[in-house]
Amino acid sequence: MRVTRTELDSVLLLEPELFRDERGFLFEGYNRDAHAKATGASAEFVVDVHSSSKKGVLRGIHYQLRRPQTKLVSVLAGKVLDVVVDLRRSSSTFARWVGLELSSENRRSVWIPPGFGHAFLVVSGHADLLYKITEYHSPDDSRTIRWDDPDLNIPWPLPHGMSAPILSLNDRRGVALRDADLFE
């Protein structure tokens, strides 16, 4: 597995070793020992979440404050711009973000430790994502920051003809970064 460090401390881009032959390909999407070695952290994933979304859907920026989650996010079909935001006030990269292209073509995954918000925008016709997560969803603990927060100023590559992404009610109700409950 090839590991690429991002501009955000502990957020890693992971690329598996691919084995190809005339039948197709094979790779390990997750191997506990290899991921622990690559990330320097062991994770006990308790739930897998599969999401399917059409072009122009934006999910996020989500996080859980008291029951923070480590996430391993991969794209099974399609392509997304995956965005991770540092929400740790004590961090030297607080309020900075990184955007990564994840796709079924490049087979990359992103490792997101606690203290970060996560979002993605579907840029292909549709996309299926798989998240491996270390904490169960806790509705009372879930937080959402506005996708268009002016302090973050994320240049989302909206599909041609769209002035705003397709959002859930929860995402439309996201709060500004300056008003959000954040990690210390």
N, C-alpha and C positions, 0 to 999 in steps of 0.2 A: 504494500500500500504506500502510495506517495502522499506525504503530508505537506501542505502549504500553509504557512502562518499568514494570517490576515493582519490588517492594521489594528485590529482589536485584540487585546490580550486574551488568550485562551480560545478564541473563535478560530476554528481550523477548517480548511478545505481538504477533504479526503478523496483520493482517487484510487480505486481498487486495481489490483493486478487483473488483467483480462486474459482469459485463455480462449483462443479461437481455433476452430478447425472447420472442416467442410460442413459440419452439422450446425454451426452457429457459434455461440460463445457461452462462457460460464465465468462467474466471479462471485466472490463472497461479499455480500452487501453488509454483513456484520459478522465479526468474529471477536468475541469478548476479549481474548488475550491480545490480539493484534491492535484492537482499538485502545485498550489500556496502555499498551506500550506507545502507541502513536500519540495519545492525548495526555499521558501522564496522570490519568484519572480512571478509576474504575467506575462503571455505571451499572446499576441494576435497573434495567428497563422493566416497567410494570405494565405498559400498555403500548400497543401499536395502533396508530390512527391512519386510515387511508382516506384522503380527500380527493374529490374529483371536481374540477371547475372548468368553466368555459373561458374563452378568450376575453380578456378585459376584467376578470374577477380579481379583486385585491382582497386578501385576508390579512388582517393585522392592523396595527402593530400590537401584538398580544404578549402578555407575561402574567405570572402569578407571583405575588409579593411574599406572602408568608410561607407558602409551599412551593418554592421555586423549582423549576423543571430544567433538567438537562435534556436537550433534544438532539437527535441525529435525524436529519431531514434529507430525503432522497426523492428524486423524480423517477417514476416508473414509466410514464408516457408524457410526451410533450416537453415544453420548455417554460421556465419561469425566471423572473428576476427575483432572487431571494435576498431579503434585506434583514440585517441584524443590527440592532441599536444598543449601544452601551448605556445602561440605565443606572449605573453605580456612581452615586455622587462623589465618592472618594477616589474614583478612577481617573488616571491622567487622560483617558480617552472618553470621559463622560460626555454624553450627547453626540458622540460621533457615530457614524454608521458605515457599514460596508455592504455593497451590493455585489452579489455573485450570480453568475449564470449557472443554473442547474438544469440538466436536461437528460432525457433518456439516451441521447447521443453521447454526451460526455461522461455519464454515469457518476458524476461527482456527488458527494454528500457534504453537508455542512454540520460541524459539531458545534453546538451552542450550549455553553455552560450556564448555570444560574447567574442572574444579574443582567441579562440581556433581553430585549424585546425582539420579537420575530414577526416578519410579514413576508408575503410574496405576491407578485403580480403575474398572472398567466399571460404570456406573450405569444404562445402558439394557439392553434385552434381549440385545444383543450389540454388539460394537464392532470395527471394523477400523481399525487404525492404520498409518500409513506413517511410518517414520523414515528420514531421510537422515542418514548418519553419515560422519565424516571419518577414522575409523580402523577397521580390521578388528577383529572380535571376537577377543580374546586370552584364552582360558580361564584361563591362569595369572595373568593380570593383573586379572581381573574380581573385583569385590568386591560384597558385598550387606550392607546395613544392615537390621536388623529393621524390618518395616513398623509395628510397635507400640512402637517405642523410646520409653521413658518420658521421655527428655530432649528428644525432638522433640515428643512429645505431639500428633501429627497426628489430628484428629477425622475419621477416614474415615467417609463417609456410607454405611455398610453397608446393603444392601437389607433390607427388612422381614423379620424372622424369622431373620436371619443374625447369629451372635455373632462370627464370624470370616470373613474373606474366603477364597476359594479360592486356594490358593498352590501353587507348584511346590515340589519338594523343595529346590531351591536357595534359594528365598525362605524356606522354613521354617527353613533353617540360617543365616539372616542373623545377623550379630553386632550387639551393642549399639554405639551411636555411640561411647561412651567406650572401647571396646576395639578400634575399627576403625583400619585403616591409612588415613590421611587425607592430603590435600594440605597443603603448607606454605603 
